[in-house]
Amino acid sequence: MSSKAKVIGMKGQVIEVECDVDAMPKLHDVFVLKEDPNVWLEVNESASENSVYCFCLSSTKKIYRGAEVVNTGSSLKIPVGDEVLGRVIDVFGEAMDGGAPLKKKKLRSIMESNEIFEEIQVPDTILETGIKALDFFSPLPKGGKVGLFGGAGVGKTVLLTEVIHNVVVLNKNKSVSVFAGVGERTREGKELYETLEASEVLDQVSLIYGSMGENPAVRFRTATAGAAIAEYFRDEQGKDVLFFIDNAFRFAQAGYELSTLMNTIPSEGGYQSTLSSEMAALQERLFSTDKGSITSIEAVYVPSDDITDYGVQSIFNHLDASVVVSRDIYQEGRLPAIDLIASTSSTLNVDVAGEEHYKTYIAATNLLKKSASLDRIVSLVGESELSAEDQLTYKRSKILKNFMTQYFAVAKVQTGKEGVYIPLQTTVSDVKQILDGKFDDHTPEEFLYIGSLEDIKKK
């Protein structure tokens, strides 16, 4: 430990620390309270010529004006490597699962990033999830970034958990996973832990939590710490990593809370003026190299169902695929409630998805868009008033939308039904048959919550 300093101001989790001019700390250095080394302050920005603003990463109860703090000379470090697999930790690297304390053989700064432009690989393959609507309309790029967008209570976390189940549980020993729980419910984190434990894949997953009950500084740094763990597996062990964030919007929100406490002038959208750079600093660490890949799948809360919210839009720019979960579709009872037209993916081209999938996707999207243009007419005068051609288009679109519903394995307790995994090639073939009119003599209701079209044929 090096130089000493003292607290001269305090506002919520933001602490102003005065230092000697010739011993100013570096950005992200950690101060500890001299009276209690378990109280940590992280340097965030300059406050004046001889003082800095710090985020308090622990309780502020023991902090007072005049209290001495000591600069450790380094940024926050957490344990990485095999010792964090199968464990739940917090941003300090302490165990939260009731198990033995971590040995912390290998430590890595949460701010460390080894970005080498020449080594970055562009995603060029699809990561199959077995979820029909996801795989067909918004395939996940292996080594890319995917956002699951939706308002409160429309099924983002359930969709994210099903992806974890289908990709991690059904593909044991092929990769490692890191889950960062940022500002979400403790209950959901415990349920995920129990699901992974019951599926016997917990030893391949590292979980780091900063729940909504934690202070904003901890929530803000939890996503960064999760990225550091994922980077270690990619760079040092050469592994393919699945990195899950629930919820990326809470990361932006935590930064907003801290910015407000520092009296920073907000941007035009009402958020902190540094939001774009903060989001970029996190997202740009999640890339793939010739050594290993990081596939990032992020749930994103959409406040008031407003997809144009600036905090939500700040995430869009970094994604290779976006999946929009719609409240209207949820209320119609079609789950997963994915908006098939609004969801997109950079993998939907001939080179990556293949010619059959791409052409079928274009035809399916055109059908849905044409059907959407008929919705208002149907709502006013009824489906029977459409021309024969439009009636057929409208019916096929309803068949297609109902076909994209699916029971999830992680929701078995709620639905009482076993989850189903449908291979991508089967989904593409089935959609092509629907578009070709081979099932026009069936009612749309018959396609709700089936697996493949084989279920219809069996009936």
N, C-alpha and C positions, 0 to 999 in steps of 0.2 A: 504494500500500500504506500501511496505517496502523499501528496499535499493535503493540508487540512483547509476547511472552509466552514462557513456558518450560514444557517437559515435566516433570511431577513424578511421573508414574506410567504404567505400560504393562502391559496384559494382552491378549495376542494382538493383534487389530486395533483394540482400544479403547485410546485414549491419553488420559490426563488432563492437561489443560493449565491452568496457573495464569496468571491475568491480573490487571492492576490493577483494583481495584473500580470505578474511574471509567471504565474502558475495556473493559467486558465485551462480547464479541462477540454478534451476533444469531444466532438459530437458523439453521443451514445455512450460515453463513459458512465460508469455506475458509481455513485456515492453511496456509502453506508453510514448510518447513524453511529456516532462514536459510542453512545450509551447502549445501543442494541444493533449489532451487525446484521440482524435479520430484517431491518428496515432499509429498503433499497430505493434509491432515486436515480433515474436515468436522464442524463443531459439531453435536452431536445433542441433548444435554440438559445441564442444570446438574448439577454434582457437589457443589459447596459454594458458599459466598457469593462466593468469588473464583476458582473453577475450573470447568471444563466437561469433559464427556466428548466425545471426538471419534472418528469412524470414520477409520481410516487407509485411504485409497483406493489406496495403492501399497505397495511393499515396506517392511517395518519395520526392515530391516537397519541403516539409517543413523540410526535414532532411539535416543536414550539419555536417561536422566534428567538434566535440566539443559540439554538442547539448546534453543536459541532458535528460536521460530517466529514468523512474521509474519502478521498478519491482512490478507487481501486486501480485506476489506470487501464481498465479494460471494459469492454461492453458486456452485456448479459450473455452468459454461456449456458448451454444446456447439454445434457448427455445425448449421445447419438450412437448409432450402430446396433448390433444385435441385442444389447442389453435393454433397449427400449421396446423391442418387439414383444407383444403380449402384455404390455403394461399401459396403464393410464397415468399420465403425468400432468403437472401444471407447467406454467411458463418458467418456473424456477428449477424444473427437473425433479421435483419431489413427487413421490408416488401418491396417487389418489385412489388406488384400487384396494387398499387395505393390505397389500402385500409387503414384502421386505423392502427396505430402502434400496434405491439403485446404487450400484457401486461406482458409477460415474468414471469409468476408465477412460472414455474418450469424450472430450468436451468440444463444442463448436460454438462460435459466436453466432447469435441469431441474425446478426447484420452481415455476416460474411457471405460473399457471393463470388463464384469463380466464372463469371461470364466471359467466354472466349468466342467471339463472333464466328470465327472460322469453323468451330466445332458444332455449331447449332444445326440440327437436322429439321427439315420441313416435314410435318406429318403427311404420310402417303399411304397409310393403311387404315382400315376400319376396325374398331374394337367392338366386337359383337356383344350385345347385352341380353338377347333373347326377348326383349320387349318390342313388340311389333311396331307400335307407333314411333318409338325412338329410333330403331334400326332402319326403318324405311324412310321416314320423313326428315330425320335429323340424326344421321349416324355419327357416332362418337369417333373422332380421329385419334388413333393411338399416338400418344406423344403430343397431343394438342390440348386445348382448353375448351371446356364445355360449361355453359351456364344454364341452370334450371330456374327460370323466372316465374314468379307467381305471388299473389297476395296471401294474406293470412288464411290458413285452413283449407287450402285447395289441393294439398297432397305433394308438395315439393319434397319434404323430408321422407315421406313414404317412397316416392319415386327414387330418391337418392339411395335410400336403404335397400331397395330392390336391385338397383344397379350394383351395389356392394355385394349383395347376396349372389347375384348371377355371375358377376365377374370374378369376385374373390373366392366365394365359397365353392363355386362349381369349377374353378380352375386352380385348385390347390397346388402350392409349391412352384407356381410359374412366375410369381412376382411378389413384391412386398407392398404393403399399403400404409399410408399415413392419413389419419383422420384428425382434422383440426375443428373442434367444436367452438365456434366463435359467437358468443352472445346468445346462445340458444338454451333451451330448458335442460336442467340437470336430468330430469326424467327421461328425455329422449336419448341422452348420452348413456344412461344406465341400460336402457332397453337395447341399444346397439351393442354395448359391451356383452350383455347376456346372449344376444343373438349370435355374435361371433364366437363366444365361448361354447354355446350349444352346437354350433356347426363345426367345431374343432379347427378353426382357422385363426384363432386369436393369436397364436404364436407367429403369425405372419403379418400382424397388424400392430402399428403403434398409434396410440390415441393421446392427443393432447387437448385438454379442455380449459376453456375460460368462459364459464357460463354467464348468463345474463345477470346473475347476482353479483358478479365480480365488478371491481371498479373499472372505469373505461380504459385506464392505462394497461391493465392486464388483458382486457379483451382486445385492445389494439395490437398488442405484441404477440398474442397467441397465434394468429395467422402467420406472422413472421417467423416464430419459433418452429411452427409446423413445416414451413418452407425449408428451414435450415436442416431439419431431420431428413426431409425428402431429398435435398441436394446431396447430403452425405451418402445416402444409399446409391444415388445415381453416379456421383463422381468418384467415390472411394471404393465402392463395391461393384460398380458397373451393372446395377440391377435396373429392371423396368419397375417404375414406381407408379402406383395409383394414389393420387393425392386428392382427398375429399375435403371440402370446406363447407361447413354448415354453421354460419351463414355469411356469405361475402359482404352483404349489405351491412351487417352489424360491424364489420371492420371499418367501413366508411363512417358509420354512425358513431363509433367510439372516437374516431379522429375528430369528428365534428364536436362532440362533447368536450374534448380536451382543448380544441381550438377556441371554443366559447369561453372556457375558463381563463385562457390567456389573452382575452379581449382582442383576438385577431379579427381584422375586418373581413367579413364573409364575401364570397363571390356573388355573382348575379343570381345564381340559383339558390342562395341561402346557405349553402354548405361552405366549409372552410376553403379558402383560396388555394390551399395546398393539396386538395383532394386528388386531382389528376396525377400529380407527382407521387403521392403516397400510394395510390392504386398501381401506378406503373412500377414503382419500386418493388412491390410484391409480385405482380403478375409476370414481370420480365425475368424473374428468377426461375419460373416454371417452364423450362424448355427442355428439349431433348438433344442429346449429343450422340456421337458414334460409340460412346461407352455404354450409355443407358438412356432411358426415357422417363419423363414425368408426364403422365396423363392427368390433367387437373379437371375435376368435376365439382362444380360449385353451385350450391343452392343460393338463390338470390331473392330475398324478400322484396316485394314491390309494394311500397306504402300506398294505401288507398287505391290499389289496383291501377296506379298511374305509371305506366311503363316509361313515360317521358320524364319521370323524376330524375333530377341531375345525378343523384347518388347511384341510381340504377344505370343510367347512361354511361357513367364513368367506367363501368365494367364491360359493357358491350364491345368497346373498341379493342379489347384484348382477346376476344374469343374466336375460336375456329368454328364453333357450333353454338347455337342458342335454341333452347327448348322453352316455349312459352306455355305455362299451365293456366288455363282459362277458368274463371269462376262461372261463366255462363254454361260451359260444357260440364263442369262439376255439378251444377244444379240440375242439369238434364239427366244426370245419373250415368254418364259415360266416363269410365275410369280406366286408365289414367286420363286426366282431363287435359290432354295436350292439344293445343291449337295447331292443327296439322298444316295450315297455310302459313301461319306466322313463324313457325319453327324452321330453322335453316341450318345448313352445314356446308363447310368448304369442301367436304369430301364428295359432295354430289356432283361429280363430273365423270366423264367416261374413263379417264385414266385411273381413278381411285375406286369408284363404285362399280365400274364395269358398264358395258353398253346396255345390258338388259335392265339392270336396276335403274340406271339413269333415264332411259326412255320410258320405263314404266312409271317412274316418279313424275316425270314431266306430264304424262297423260293423266295420272291421278290428280296432280295439282290443278291441271286445267279443268278437270271434271268438278272438283270441289269449288273452284272459283266461279265456274258457270252456275253451279247450284246456289252459291251464296248470292249471286245476282238475282236469283228467282225467289229468294226467301221473302222479300217484301211483298211480291205478288201473291205468294201462297198465303201469307199472313192476312192479306186483305180479301181475297176472293176464293181461296182454297186450292188445293192441289189439282182437283178435277177440272179446273178451268184452264189449266195449262195445255199447250199443244201436245200431241202424242209424243213427239220427240223430246220436248221439255219434261214431260212426265217421266219418261224413261231415264233421262239424265238425273232428275231429282231423286228417283228411286235408287238408282245405282250409287249416288253419292251417300244416301242414307245407309245403304248396305255397307259401303266402304267405311264410313265413320263408325258404324256399329261393330264391324269386323276388327277395328283397331282397339276395342276394349279388351281387357285382359285381367284375369285374377292374378294377384301377386302372392308369392310365397310368404313374404313378411307380413301380409295382412290376413293370414289364414285365421287368426284368432277372431278377427272382426267379421270376416265373410263366411267362415266355415267351409271354404273351398280351397282345394290344393292349388298352389301356384303352378303356372305352366311356363316352360321355356320354349320359344319358337325360333328355330334357326333362321337367319336372315334370308337364305336362299329359298326356304319354304314360304316366307312372307312375300317375297318378290313374285314367286310363281303364283301364289294365291291371289294377290292383287291383280295380276295380269288376267287371270281367269274371270275375276269380277268385272274388270273393265271390258273384257271381250263379250260380256253378256251371258256367260254360261250359267249364271245363277239368277237370271231375271225373273224366273218363275217362283222364286222363294220370297217370303216377306222379310223386310229389313230386321224385324224383331228376332228372327231365327239366328241372326249373326251376333247378337249380344253375348259377350263373355264366352265365346268359343275359343278353341286353340287355333288349329289350322282348319282348312276347308274339309279335311277328312272327317271332322266331327259332323258336318252337315251331310256328307255323303253316307255316313254310317246310319243316320236317321232315315 
